[in-house]
Amino acid sequence: MNAQQEPAPAPSVGPPPVQERGRRRRAHLLAAAVGLLAEGGFAAVTHRNVARRARLPLAATTYYFASRDQLLAEAFAQLVEAELATTRDWVARHGLRALPEQVAAADRARQLGLWELYVHAGRDPALQRIARRWTDGCVRLVADALTLPETDPRARLVYTTLSALWLEHVVEQRPLADARALLDAAVENALRPA
């Protein structure tokens, strides 16, 4: 990823807590929401479940997060940033063509939660902005790996292939060999001289 194009920080609707204790409590609540999203998807993130997971009083969730929507948006943003960082590191170590192995090795429940929120973003403008950061970050990652400008449509085409293969594997658990072959074809096509 280019240094000038680091992803924006996770959105926050309210001001951050001033005291250290407040920052810790908010971080625990957000971590609990991320964990619940990863394990049980969108429906698992309720104020009650988040408070229970964080071992904090129920009132803490509404004190630090104005709404469930804000809590979901910030948890989704954290998942997206973590996924982008993990994928960027994987590609740096193993190359773009090895991404099917990373997807296969990833926690399936977490991946399902991420994709569930991505689809839900079509109904929620706040989540849609976060989903777009994910897509744009992935396109930049692919462009960098292929040494293409991020505006080159070939980078977006390879990303689109990758995301479809990723979704197929997570949802349908299709064979990894098929994903490797299709990704190889997409990359070869993108790198073919005009």
C-alpha positions as CSV (number, residue, x, y, z in Angstrom):
1,M,0.0,0.0,0.0
2,N,1.3,3.5,-0.8
3,A,2.4,5.6,2.2
4,Q,0.2,8.5,1.0
5,Q,-2.9,6.3,0.9
6,E,-3.1,4.8,4.3
7,P,-6.7,3.9,5.2
8,A,-8.6,6.4,7.2
9,P,-9.0,5.7,10.9
10,A,-12.2,4.0,12.2
11,P,-15.1,6.4,12.3
12,S,-16.2,7.6,15.7
13,V,-19.5,9.5,16.2
14,G,-18.9,10.7,19.7
15,P,-15.8,12.3,21.2
16,P,-13.3,9.8,22.6
17,P,-13.3,9.4,26.4
18,V,-11.0,11.7,28.1
19,Q,-10.0,9.5,31.0
20,E,-7.8,6.4,30.6
21,R,-10.4,4.3,32.3
22,G,-13.1,5.5,29.8
23,R,-10.8,4.7,26.9
24,R,-10.1,1.2,28.2
25,R,-13.8,0.5,28.8
26,R,-14.7,1.8,25.3
27,A,-12.0,-0.4,23.8
28,H,-13.2,-3.5,25.7
29,L,-16.8,-2.9,24.4
30,L,-15.5,-2.4,20.9
31,A,-13.4,-5.6,21.1
32,A,-16.4,-7.5,22.4
33,A,-18.5,-6.3,19.5
34,V,-15.8,-7.3,17.0
35,G,-15.6,-10.8,18.6
36,L,-19.4,-11.2,18.5
37,L,-19.5,-10.1,14.9
38,A,-16.8,-12.6,14.0
39,E,-18.5,-15.4,15.9
40,G,-22.2,-14.8,15.3
41,G,-22.6,-12.2,12.7
42,F,-24.8,-9.1,12.6
43,A,-27.5,-10.4,14.9
44,A,-25.1,-11.4,17.7
45,V,-24.2,-7.7,18.4
46,T,-26.7,-6.5,20.9
47,H,-26.0,-4.0,23.7
48,R,-26.7,-6.8,26.2
49,N,-24.3,-9.3,24.5
50,V,-21.6,-6.7,24.1
51,A,-21.8,-5.7,27.7
52,R,-21.8,-9.3,28.9
53,R,-18.8,-10.2,26.7
54,A,-16.9,-7.1,27.9
55,R,-17.9,-7.8,31.5
56,L,-19.2,-4.3,31.9
57,P,-22.6,-3.0,33.0
58,L,-25.2,-2.8,30.2
59,A,-25.4,1.0,30.6
60,A,-21.8,1.3,29.5
61,T,-22.7,0.3,25.9
62,T,-25.1,3.3,25.6
63,Y,-22.8,5.6,27.5
64,Y,-19.8,5.0,25.0
65,F,-21.8,4.3,21.9
66,A,-24.8,6.4,20.9
67,S,-26.5,3.5,19.2
68,R,-26.2,-0.1,18.1
69,D,-25.6,1.3,14.6
70,Q,-22.5,3.3,15.8
71,L,-21.2,0.2,17.6
72,L,-21.7,-1.9,14.5
73,A,-20.0,0.7,12.3
74,E,-17.0,1.0,14.5
75,A,-16.7,-2.8,14.9
76,F,-17.0,-3.3,11.1
77,A,-14.3,-0.6,10.6
78,Q,-12.0,-2.4,12.9
79,L,-12.6,-5.7,11.1
80,V,-11.9,-4.1,7.8
81,E,-8.7,-2.5,8.9
82,A,-7.5,-5.7,10.5
83,E,-8.4,-7.7,7.4
84,L,-6.6,-5.2,5.1
85,A,-3.5,-5.3,7.3
86,T,-3.5,-9.1,7.5
87,T,-3.9,-9.4,3.7
88,R,-1.2,-6.8,3.0
89,D,1.2,-8.7,5.2
90,W,0.3,-12.0,3.6
91,V,0.8,-10.6,0.1
92,A,4.2,-9.1,1.1
93,R,5.4,-12.4,2.4
94,H,3.8,-14.9,0.0
95,G,2.7,-13.0,-3.1
96,L,-0.7,-12.2,-4.5
97,R,-1.2,-15.6,-6.1
98,A,-1.0,-17.2,-2.6
99,L,-4.1,-15.4,-1.4
100,P,-6.4,-18.5,-1.8
101,E,-4.2,-20.2,0.9
102,Q,-4.7,-17.2,3.2
103,V,-8.5,-17.3,2.8
104,A,-8.5,-21.1,3.3
105,A,-6.5,-20.7,6.6
106,A,-8.6,-17.8,7.9
107,D,-11.2,-18.2,10.6
108,R,-14.4,-19.1,8.6
109,A,-16.8,-17.6,11.2
110,R,-14.9,-14.3,11.2
111,Q,-14.9,-14.2,7.4
112,L,-18.7,-14.9,7.3
113,G,-19.2,-12.0,9.8
114,L,-17.2,-9.7,7.6
115,W,-19.0,-10.6,4.4
116,E,-22.4,-10.4,6.2
117,L,-21.7,-6.8,7.2
118,Y,-20.4,-6.0,3.7
119,V,-23.7,-7.1,2.2
120,H,-25.7,-5.4,5.0
121,A,-23.8,-2.2,4.1
122,G,-26.0,-1.9,1.0
123,R,-28.8,-0.9,3.4
124,D,-26.8,1.4,5.7
125,P,-24.9,4.4,4.4
126,A,-22.5,4.5,7.4
127,L,-21.5,0.9,6.7
128,Q,-21.4,1.5,3.0
129,R,-18.5,4.0,3.5
130,I,-16.6,1.4,5.5
131,A,-17.3,-1.3,2.9
132,R,-15.9,1.1,0.2
133,R,-12.7,1.6,2.3
134,W,-12.4,-2.2,2.2
135,T,-12.8,-2.5,-1.5
136,D,-10.6,0.5,-2.3
137,G,-7.9,-0.8,0.1
138,C,-8.0,-4.2,-1.6
139,V,-7.8,-2.6,-5.1
140,R,-4.7,-0.6,-3.9
141,L,-3.2,-3.8,-2.5
142,V,-3.7,-5.7,-5.8
143,A,-2.4,-2.7,-7.9
144,D,0.7,-2.5,-5.7
145,A,1.3,-6.3,-6.0
146,L,1.0,-6.1,-9.8
147,T,2.9,-2.8,-10.0
148,L,-0.1,-1.2,-11.7
149,P,-1.6,2.3,-11.0
150,E,-4.5,1.8,-8.6
151,T,-6.7,3.5,-11.2
152,D,-5.9,0.8,-13.8
153,P,-9.0,-1.2,-14.5
154,R,-6.9,-4.4,-14.5
155,A,-6.3,-4.0,-10.8
156,R,-10.0,-3.7,-10.1
157,L,-10.7,-6.7,-12.3
158,V,-8.2,-8.9,-10.4
159,Y,-9.6,-7.7,-7.1
160,T,-13.2,-8.5,-8.3
161,T,-12.0,-12.0,-9.2
162,L,-10.3,-12.4,-5.8
163,S,-13.4,-11.2,-3.9
164,A,-15.7,-13.6,-5.8
165,L,-13.3,-16.5,-5.2
166,W,-13.0,-15.5,-1.5
167,L,-16.8,-15.3,-1.1
168,E,-17.3,-18.6,-2.9
169,H,-14.8,-20.3,-0.7
170,V,-16.2,-18.9,2.6
171,V,-19.9,-19.5,1.7
172,E,-19.7,-22.6,-0.6
173,Q,-16.4,-24.0,0.5
174,R,-15.4,-24.6,-3.1
175,P,-12.1,-26.4,-3.9
176,L,-9.0,-24.4,-3.3
177,A,-7.3,-25.7,-6.5
178,D,-10.1,-24.1,-8.5
179,A,-9.5,-20.7,-6.8
180,R,-5.8,-20.9,-7.5
181,A,-6.3,-21.7,-11.2
182,L,-8.8,-18.9,-11.7
183,L,-6.7,-16.4,-9.8
184,D,-3.6,-17.4,-11.9
185,A,-5.6,-16.8,-15.1
186,A,-6.8,-13.4,-13.9
187,V,-3.3,-12.3,-13.0
188,E,-1.8,-13.6,-16.2
189,N,-4.5,-11.8,-18.2
190,A,-3.9,-8.6,-16.2
191,L,-0.1,-8.7,-16.9
192,R,-0.4,-9.6,-20.6
193,P,1.0,-6.9,-22.8
194,A,-1.7,-4.9,-24.6
